[in-house]
């Protein structure tokens, strides 16, 4: 018989996106089974333990580091909470609102998410297959929630919605 650990190793694993970062985002070092990928030209600065320890000795730097860690934690908690929604369109709506808040630009008629999002990438962010994301996006378009602009999405919402506690 196979042990449960043998079974989990035999199952194919689905990739999952845990964070879409902005400039100034603080990230832990990726584990050996994790991958860091960029959607645009990016610079990543790695701080060794000694440098980090030195920065933590400076009150203003320590405060900034704690604030950045708390913001990263809030973003990940919001991402995880989206998995509670059973409906794929609702899960995707939540992710797009989150991305609009962190990567959005107010434009005529709504907020454009300034990330080149593919259906595959969105699927990895919400735990759905690419095909399911395609159907969910069609639903959200029919509802008038979003308009696709190439690989960008404009959410047909008031920017004020992003500041409310409802998101």
C-alpha atoms as an extended CHARMM CRD file, in Angstrom:
* protein
*
       167  EXT
         1         1  UNK       CA              0.0000000000        0.0000000000        0.0000000000  PROA      1               0.0000000000
         2         2  UNK       CA              1.0430000000        3.5960000000       -0.5240000000  PROA      2               0.0000000000
         3         3  UNK       CA              1.4320000000        6.0110000000        2.3410000000  PROA      3               0.0000000000
         4         4  UNK       CA             -0.3020000000        9.3740000000        2.2000000000  PROA      4               0.0000000000
         5         5  UNK       CA              3.0460000000       11.1000000000        1.6010000000  PROA      5               0.0000000000
         6         6  UNK       CA              3.5740000000        8.8820000000       -1.4420000000  PROA      6               0.0000000000
         7         7  UNK       CA              0.1140000000        9.7990000000       -2.7470000000  PROA      7               0.0000000000
         8         8  UNK       CA              0.6520000000       13.5350000000       -2.3950000000  PROA      8               0.0000000000
         9         9  UNK       CA              3.9580000000       13.2930000000       -4.2690000000  PROA      9               0.0000000000
        10        10  UNK       CA              2.2350000000       11.4310000000       -7.1290000000  PROA      10              0.0000000000
        11        11  UNK       CA             -0.5180000000       14.0390000000       -7.5480000000  PROA      11              0.0000000000
        12        12  UNK       CA              0.1780000000       16.8820000000       -9.9540000000  PROA      12              0.0000000000
        13        13  UNK       CA              0.4870000000       20.2270000000       -8.1940000000  PROA      13              0.0000000000
        14        14  UNK       CA             -1.3140000000       23.3480000000       -9.3110000000  PROA      14              0.0000000000
        15        15  UNK       CA              0.7020000000       26.5620000000       -9.3290000000  PROA      15              0.0000000000
        16        16  UNK       CA             -0.6550000000       29.3180000000       -7.1400000000  PROA      16              0.0000000000
        17        17  UNK       CA              0.1570000000       33.0170000000       -7.0660000000  PROA      17              0.0000000000
        18        18  UNK       CA              0.3460000000       34.2410000000       -3.4730000000  PROA      18              0.0000000000
        19        19  UNK       CA              1.1870000000       37.8760000000       -4.1070000000  PROA      19              0.0000000000
        20        20  UNK       CA              1.2780000000       40.6110000000       -6.7130000000  PROA      20              0.0000000000
        21        21  UNK       CA              3.8990000000       43.0310000000       -5.3940000000  PROA      21              0.0000000000
        22        22  UNK       CA              4.2710000000       46.7810000000       -5.7810000000  PROA      22              0.0000000000
        23        23  UNK       CA              7.4260000000       48.8420000000       -5.4780000000  PROA      23              0.0000000000
        24        24  UNK       CA              8.6340000000       48.7500000000       -1.8890000000  PROA      24              0.0000000000
        25        25  UNK       CA              7.0220000000       45.4080000000       -1.0800000000  PROA      25              0.0000000000
        26        26  UNK       CA              8.9420000000       43.3740000000        1.4540000000  PROA      26              0.0000000000
        27        27  UNK       CA              9.1700000000       39.6590000000        0.6770000000  PROA      27              0.0000000000
        28        28  UNK       CA             10.6840000000       36.7630000000        2.5460000000  PROA      28              0.0000000000
        29        29  UNK       CA             13.2420000000       34.7310000000        0.6230000000  PROA      29              0.0000000000
        30        30  UNK       CA             11.4660000000       32.1470000000       -1.5300000000  PROA      30              0.0000000000
        31        31  UNK       CA             11.5950000000       28.5220000000       -0.4010000000  PROA      31              0.0000000000
        32        32  UNK       CA             13.2330000000       25.9660000000       -2.6750000000  PROA      32              0.0000000000
        33        33  UNK       CA              9.8340000000       24.9350000000       -4.1200000000  PROA      33              0.0000000000
        34        34  UNK       CA              8.7210000000       28.5460000000       -4.7250000000  PROA      34              0.0000000000
        35        35  UNK       CA              9.3650000000       30.7820000000       -7.7080000000  PROA      35              0.0000000000
        36        36  UNK       CA              9.6250000000       34.5500000000       -7.9220000000  PROA      36              0.0000000000
        37        37  UNK       CA              8.4070000000       35.8960000000      -11.2820000000  PROA      37              0.0000000000
        38        38  UNK       CA              8.0140000000       39.4220000000      -12.6370000000  PROA      38              0.0000000000
        39        39  UNK       CA              5.2420000000       40.6990000000      -14.8990000000  PROA      39              0.0000000000
        40        40  UNK       CA              7.3270000000       43.7540000000      -15.8340000000  PROA      40              0.0000000000
        41        41  UNK       CA             10.9220000000       44.9340000000      -15.5850000000  PROA      41              0.0000000000
        42        42  UNK       CA             11.7020000000       44.7640000000      -11.8890000000  PROA      42              0.0000000000
        43        43  UNK       CA             14.5310000000       45.0340000000       -9.4390000000  PROA      43              0.0000000000
        44        44  UNK       CA             14.7320000000       42.7880000000       -6.4060000000  PROA      44              0.0000000000
        45        45  UNK       CA             17.1420000000       43.6510000000       -3.6300000000  PROA      45              0.0000000000
        46        46  UNK       CA             18.0800000000       40.8330000000       -1.2890000000  PROA      46              0.0000000000
        47        47  UNK       CA             19.1480000000       41.7690000000        2.1990000000  PROA      47              0.0000000000
        48        48  UNK       CA             21.3390000000       39.3890000000        4.1340000000  PROA      48              0.0000000000
        49        49  UNK       CA             20.7380000000       38.6480000000        7.8210000000  PROA      49              0.0000000000
        50        50  UNK       CA             23.4310000000       41.0800000000        9.0010000000  PROA      50              0.0000000000
        51        51  UNK       CA             22.0660000000       43.9850000000        6.9650000000  PROA      51              0.0000000000
        52        52  UNK       CA             18.5240000000       43.2470000000        8.1190000000  PROA      52              0.0000000000
        53        53  UNK       CA             19.6750000000       43.0830000000       11.7440000000  PROA      53              0.0000000000
        54        54  UNK       CA             21.4530000000       46.4320000000       11.3540000000  PROA      54              0.0000000000
        55        55  UNK       CA             18.3450000000       48.0250000000        9.8560000000  PROA      55              0.0000000000
        56        56  UNK       CA             16.2050000000       46.7180000000       12.6990000000  PROA      56              0.0000000000
        57        57  UNK       CA             18.4520000000       48.5880000000       15.1430000000  PROA      57              0.0000000000
        58        58  UNK       CA             17.3640000000       51.9070000000       13.5800000000  PROA      58              0.0000000000
        59        59  UNK       CA             13.9170000000       52.8830000000       14.9460000000  PROA      59              0.0000000000
        60        60  UNK       CA             12.6980000000       54.5440000000       11.7480000000  PROA      60              0.0000000000
        61        61  UNK       CA             13.8750000000       51.6280000000        9.5660000000  PROA      61              0.0000000000
        62        62  UNK       CA             12.4100000000       49.0910000000       12.0020000000  PROA      62              0.0000000000
        63        63  UNK       CA              9.0740000000       50.9160000000       11.8710000000  PROA      63              0.0000000000
        64        64  UNK       CA              9.0800000000       50.8910000000        8.0430000000  PROA      64              0.0000000000
        65        65  UNK       CA              9.9320000000       47.1760000000        7.9840000000  PROA      65              0.0000000000
        66        66  UNK       CA              7.1230000000       46.3330000000       10.3990000000  PROA      66              0.0000000000
        67        67  UNK       CA              4.6460000000       48.4390000000        8.3870000000  PROA      67              0.0000000000
        68        68  UNK       CA              5.6990000000       46.6930000000        5.1570000000  PROA      68              0.0000000000
        69        69  UNK       CA              5.3740000000       43.2560000000        6.7580000000  PROA      69              0.0000000000
        70        70  UNK       CA              1.9180000000       44.0930000000        8.1170000000  PROA      70              0.0000000000
        71        71  UNK       CA              0.7700000000       45.3040000000        4.6970000000  PROA      71              0.0000000000
        72        72  UNK       CA              2.0850000000       42.1200000000        3.0520000000  PROA      72              0.0000000000
        73        73  UNK       CA              0.2850000000       40.0580000000        5.6840000000  PROA      73              0.0000000000
        74        74  UNK       CA             -2.9960000000       41.9500000000        5.0740000000  PROA      74              0.0000000000
        75        75  UNK       CA             -2.6960000000       41.3400000000        1.3210000000  PROA      75              0.0000000000
        76        76  UNK       CA             -2.0980000000       37.6170000000        1.7980000000  PROA      76              0.0000000000
        77        77  UNK       CA             -4.9860000000       37.3500000000        4.2630000000  PROA      77              0.0000000000
        78        78  UNK       CA             -7.2820000000       39.0300000000        1.7410000000  PROA      78              0.0000000000
        79        79  UNK       CA             -6.0930000000       36.6340000000       -0.9660000000  PROA      79              0.0000000000
        80        80  UNK       CA             -6.7030000000       33.6160000000        1.2520000000  PROA      80              0.0000000000
        81        81  UNK       CA            -10.1540000000       34.8850000000        2.2650000000  PROA      81              0.0000000000
        82        82  UNK       CA            -11.1630000000       34.9230000000       -1.4180000000  PROA      82              0.0000000000
        83        83  UNK       CA            -10.9220000000       31.1330000000       -1.4710000000  PROA      83              0.0000000000
        84        84  UNK       CA            -13.9440000000       31.0080000000        0.8570000000  PROA      84              0.0000000000
        85        85  UNK       CA            -16.1280000000       32.1200000000       -2.0380000000  PROA      85              0.0000000000
        86        86  UNK       CA            -17.4200000000       29.0530000000       -3.8570000000  PROA      86              0.0000000000
        87        87  UNK       CA            -18.4440000000       30.9550000000       -6.9870000000  PROA      87              0.0000000000
        88        88  UNK       CA            -15.5730000000       31.4030000000       -9.4060000000  PROA      88              0.0000000000
        89        89  UNK       CA            -16.8770000000       34.7390000000      -10.6980000000  PROA      89              0.0000000000
        90        90  UNK       CA            -17.1380000000       36.0830000000       -7.1450000000  PROA      90              0.0000000000
        91        91  UNK       CA            -13.6380000000       34.8540000000       -6.3050000000  PROA      91              0.0000000000
        92        92  UNK       CA            -12.3200000000       36.5480000000       -9.4430000000  PROA      92              0.0000000000
        93        93  UNK       CA            -14.2750000000       39.7410000000       -8.6770000000  PROA      93              0.0000000000
        94        94  UNK       CA            -12.6250000000       39.8540000000       -5.2390000000  PROA      94              0.0000000000
        95        95  UNK       CA             -9.1500000000       39.3540000000       -6.7010000000  PROA      95              0.0000000000
        96        96  UNK       CA             -9.6810000000       42.0430000000       -9.3510000000  PROA      96              0.0000000000
        97        97  UNK       CA            -10.8990000000       44.5080000000       -6.7050000000  PROA      97              0.0000000000
        98        98  UNK       CA             -7.8300000000       43.6990000000       -4.5990000000  PROA      98              0.0000000000
        99        99  UNK       CA             -5.5500000000       44.2270000000       -7.6000000000  PROA      99              0.0000000000
       100       100  UNK       CA             -7.3400000000       47.4690000000       -8.4920000000  PROA      100             0.0000000000
       101       101  UNK       CA             -6.6690000000       48.7710000000       -4.9920000000  PROA      101             0.0000000000
       102       102  UNK       CA             -2.9520000000       47.9370000000       -5.0970000000  PROA      102             0.0000000000
       103       103  UNK       CA             -2.1870000000       48.2590000000       -8.8300000000  PROA      103             0.0000000000
       104       104  UNK       CA             -5.0270000000       50.3800000000      -10.1750000000  PROA      104             0.0000000000
       105       105  UNK       CA             -5.1650000000       53.7260000000      -11.8950000000  PROA      105             0.0000000000
       106       106  UNK       CA             -8.3060000000       55.8430000000      -11.9050000000  PROA      106             0.0000000000
       107       107  UNK       CA             -9.3870000000       56.3470000000      -15.5220000000  PROA      107             0.0000000000
       108       108  UNK       CA            -12.5120000000       57.5790000000      -17.2540000000  PROA      108             0.0000000000
       109       109  UNK       CA            -15.3330000000       55.2340000000      -16.2830000000  PROA      109             0.0000000000
       110       110  UNK       CA            -13.5540000000       53.2470000000      -13.5960000000  PROA      110             0.0000000000
       111       111  UNK       CA            -10.2460000000       51.8440000000      -12.4080000000  PROA      111             0.0000000000
       112       112  UNK       CA             -7.7580000000       50.0990000000      -14.7140000000  PROA      112             0.0000000000
       113       113  UNK       CA             -5.6370000000       47.3120000000      -13.2330000000  PROA      113             0.0000000000
       114       114  UNK       CA             -2.1150000000       48.1080000000      -14.4360000000  PROA      114             0.0000000000
       115       115  UNK       CA             -0.8880000000       44.5070000000      -14.6600000000  PROA      115             0.0000000000
       116       116  UNK       CA             -0.6910000000       42.3930000000      -17.8370000000  PROA      116             0.0000000000
       117       117  UNK       CA             -3.0060000000       39.6410000000      -16.6100000000  PROA      117             0.0000000000
       118       118  UNK       CA             -3.5250000000       36.4290000000      -18.5310000000  PROA      118             0.0000000000
       119       119  UNK       CA             -6.3610000000       34.0070000000      -17.8510000000  PROA      119             0.0000000000
       120       120  UNK       CA             -3.7550000000       31.4780000000      -16.7080000000  PROA      120             0.0000000000
       121       121  UNK       CA             -2.2290000000       33.9270000000      -14.2210000000  PROA      121             0.0000000000
       122       122  UNK       CA             -5.6390000000       34.9140000000      -12.8630000000  PROA      122             0.0000000000
       123       123  UNK       CA             -6.4660000000       31.2270000000      -12.4940000000  PROA      123             0.0000000000
       124       124  UNK       CA             -3.3030000000       30.7100000000      -10.4570000000  PROA      124             0.0000000000
       125       125  UNK       CA             -4.2680000000       33.6760000000       -8.2830000000  PROA      125             0.0000000000
       126       126  UNK       CA             -7.7840000000       32.4090000000       -7.5020000000  PROA      126             0.0000000000
       127       127  UNK       CA             -7.2620000000       28.6490000000       -7.5910000000  PROA      127             0.0000000000
       128       128  UNK       CA             -9.2650000000       28.0410000000      -10.7700000000  PROA      128             0.0000000000
       129       129  UNK       CA             -8.4790000000       26.4900000000      -14.1210000000  PROA      129             0.0000000000
       130       130  UNK       CA             -7.7890000000       28.8600000000      -17.0130000000  PROA      130             0.0000000000
       131       131  UNK       CA            -11.0010000000       27.7780000000      -18.7430000000  PROA      131             0.0000000000
       132       132  UNK       CA            -13.0060000000       28.5390000000      -15.6100000000  PROA      132             0.0000000000
       133       133  UNK       CA            -11.4610000000       32.0160000000      -15.4160000000  PROA      133             0.0000000000
       134       134  UNK       CA            -12.4220000000       32.6340000000      -19.0550000000  PROA      134             0.0000000000
       135       135  UNK       CA            -16.0620000000       31.8130000000      -18.2540000000  PROA      135             0.0000000000
       136       136  UNK       CA            -15.9810000000       33.8990000000      -15.0630000000  PROA      136             0.0000000000
       137       137  UNK       CA            -14.5210000000       36.8840000000      -16.9530000000  PROA      137             0.0000000000
       138       138  UNK       CA            -17.3090000000       36.6180000000      -19.5440000000  PROA      138             0.0000000000
       139       139  UNK       CA            -19.8510000000       36.6460000000      -16.7100000000  PROA      139             0.0000000000
       140       140  UNK       CA            -18.2470000000       39.7350000000      -15.1510000000  PROA      140             0.0000000000
       141       141  UNK       CA            -18.1630000000       41.4490000000      -18.5710000000  PROA      141             0.0000000000
       142       142  UNK       CA            -21.8520000000       40.6730000000      -19.1850000000  PROA      142             0.0000000000
       143       143  UNK       CA            -22.6690000000       42.1200000000      -15.7520000000  PROA      143             0.0000000000
       144       144  UNK       CA            -20.8530000000       45.3180000000      -16.7390000000  PROA      144             0.0000000000
       145       145  UNK       CA            -18.2840000000       44.9050000000      -13.9430000000  PROA      145             0.0000000000
       146       146  UNK       CA            -15.2620000000       45.0080000000      -16.2620000000  PROA      146             0.0000000000
       147       147  UNK       CA            -14.0520000000       45.7960000000      -19.7430000000  PROA      147             0.0000000000
       148       148  UNK       CA            -10.9900000000       44.1650000000      -21.2150000000  PROA      148             0.0000000000
       149       149  UNK       CA             -8.4000000000       46.4970000000      -22.7270000000  PROA      149             0.0000000000
       150       150  UNK       CA             -5.8020000000       44.1860000000      -24.2840000000  PROA      150             0.0000000000
       151       151  UNK       CA             -4.1960000000       42.3680000000      -21.3410000000  PROA      151             0.0000000000
       152       152  UNK       CA             -5.4170000000       45.0160000000      -18.9070000000  PROA      152             0.0000000000
       153       153  UNK       CA             -8.8260000000       45.1920000000      -17.2760000000  PROA      153             0.0000000000
       154       154  UNK       CA            -10.8500000000       48.2820000000      -16.4810000000  PROA      154             0.0000000000
       155       155  UNK       CA            -13.2440000000       47.7580000000      -13.6180000000  PROA      155             0.0000000000
       156       156  UNK       CA            -16.3930000000       49.7790000000      -14.1620000000  PROA      156             0.0000000000
       157       157  UNK       CA            -16.5530000000       50.9250000000      -10.5510000000  PROA      157             0.0000000000
       158       158  UNK       CA            -16.3280000000       54.1310000000       -8.5910000000  PROA      158             0.0000000000
       159       159  UNK       CA            -12.8060000000       54.5140000000       -7.1820000000  PROA      159             0.0000000000
       160       160  UNK       CA            -14.4620000000       55.2180000000       -3.8110000000  PROA      160             0.0000000000
       161       161  UNK       CA            -15.4040000000       51.5270000000       -3.5960000000  PROA      161             0.0000000000
       162       162  UNK       CA            -11.7050000000       50.6470000000       -3.2330000000  PROA      162             0.0000000000
       163       163  UNK       CA            -11.4390000000       52.7580000000       -0.0750000000  PROA      163             0.0000000000
       164       164  UNK       CA            -14.4480000000       51.1810000000        1.6300000000  PROA      164             0.0000000000
       165       165  UNK       CA            -14.3630000000       48.2890000000        4.0760000000  PROA      165             0.0000000000
       166       166  UNK       CA            -16.5840000000       46.2440000000        1.7370000000  PROA      166             0.0000000000
       167       167  UNK       CA            -13.6380000000       45.2540000000       -0.4930000000  PROA      167             0.0000000000
